[in-house]
Amino acid sequence: MVELKGIILKSTGGFYYVEAANGVYECKARGIFRKKNNSPKVGDRVTITVPTDGYCSIEEIHPRKNTLKRPPLSNIDILVIVVSTTEPAPNALVIDKMTAAAVDNDIEPVVVISKTDLKSAEDLLLIYKTAGIKAFSYSSSQPASADEIKAYLKGKIAAFTGNSGVGKSTLLNTLYPDLELQTGEISEKLGRGRHTTRTVELFKTDGGYVADTPGFSTVDLERYNMIDKDNIKFCFPEFKDYLTECQFTSCSHTCEKGCAVLKAVEEGKISKSRHDSYVAMYNEVKDIKEWQKKN
């Protein structure tokens, strides 16, 4: 029996497909994981045993640096949030909820603004670059605009999210032309469209992986990754330098006198739209109890 370390690329029908030692092994998970309510997820780093006959077995799940409930993914480096300049118009609150959810899960948010051939992305780019969040512009009519994005994602595990119509699929296929063929083959094999099963899979890219997450939208992160009201402020990187400068230690940074964050907004050091999103998010969860979050 051989012991190998690898990464889970796909999970379907109770089987896990683990890339290890330049091969992909079909594995079963030990029952102890289910008993501990800690089933393996796509993206997990694992140790498997390979017998001379019979099924390979997942013996150990290595510590995760992050995990998402939906889609069921772990160890993501980058969440690429795709929004369009128009058709549909960008929603600042939705974008900011996504960047905050990423930061709260120890995932780097990257904003990609598409359809720049239809409308300028300069204002949006400025907002997120000022906030310390990596942001790119992209136009399907200028495929070269994807080169910088591709270079940034090299060697990373990236998941893409974006609502219908923003051009997520077009961007993915521009970045990774082989992905369209692979996804089509997987769809046919699994019968997507005929069943309700949602399968997450990692595809190899330039030294990294991209997560194919069917149906993954901003709603998933919003619903399944609710942030505690006391942590929201830490999910806005541009607040960091001001959080300890407020007059009162109990400052919520929403409306208080002597708030350094509000002063920074007034002085243009923090975007008003970003602060508006923070206030909306804070008010949304401030009265929610811990037991309600678990339902």
RATACOR-V294016 format. One record per pair of residues at least 6 apart in sequence whose C-alpha atoms are under 7 Angstrom apart, sorted by the first residue. I is the first residue (numbers start at 1). GAP is how many residues later the second one is. Records with the same first field share a line. If there is no record, write none. Layout:
I=GAP, GAP
This chain:
1=48, 49, 50, 51
2=47, 48, 49
3=44, 45, 46, 47
4=16, 43, 44, 45
5=15, 41, 42, 43
6=12, 13, 14, 39, 40, 41
7=11, 12, 13, 36, 37, 38, 39
8=8, 9, 10, 11, 34, 35, 36, 37
9=8, 9, 10, 33, 34, 192, 193
10=6, 7, 32, 190, 191, 192
11=6, 31
12=187
14=14
15=11, 12, 13
16=10, 11, 12
17=7, 8, 9, 10
18=6, 7, 8
19=6
26=30
27=28, 29, 30, 31
28=27, 28, 29, 30
29=28, 29
30=27, 28, 29
33=6
40=21
41=31, 32, 33
42=30, 31, 32, 158, 159
43=30, 31, 32
44=17, 20, 30, 31
45=16, 17
46=12, 14, 15, 16
47=11, 12, 13, 14
48=8, 9, 10, 11
49=7, 8, 9, 10
50=6, 7
64=10, 11
65=10
66=8, 9, 10, 39, 40
67=6, 7, 8
68=6
69=155
70=150, 154
71=142, 145
76=31, 81, 82
77=30, 31, 79, 80, 81
78=29, 30, 31, 32, 79, 80, 81
79=23, 28, 29, 30, 31, 79, 80, 81
80=29, 30, 31, 32, 78, 79, 80, 81
81=29, 30, 31, 79, 80, 81
82=29, 30, 31, 79, 80, 84, 86
83=7, 29, 30, 31, 79, 83
84=6, 29, 30, 31, 82
85=28, 29, 30, 31, 34, 35, 36
86=33
88=77, 78
92=181
93=184
96=178, 181
97=125
98=120, 123
99=10
100=135, 136
101=120, 124
102=6, 7
103=6, 132
104=131
109=24
110=23, 24, 25
111=23, 24, 25
112=23, 24, 25, 26
113=8, 23, 24, 25
114=23, 24, 25, 52, 53
115=23, 24
116=21, 22, 23
117=22
121=16
125=10
127=144
128=6, 7
129=6
131=106, 107
132=105, 106
136=13
138=7, 8
139=6
143=31
146=29
150=25
154=52, 53, 54
155=51, 52, 53
156=52, 53
157=51, 52, 53
158=51, 52, 53
159=51, 52
161=55, 56, 57
162=6, 55, 56
163=54, 55
173=6, 7
198=16
199=15
200=11, 12, 13, 14
201=10, 11, 12
202=7, 8, 9, 10
203=6, 7, 8
204=6
229=53, 56, 57
232=50
233=6
234=6
238=32
239=22
242=18, 19
243=17, 18
245=15
246=12, 13, 14
247=11, 12
251=8
253=6, 8, 9
254=25
264=6
265=6, 7
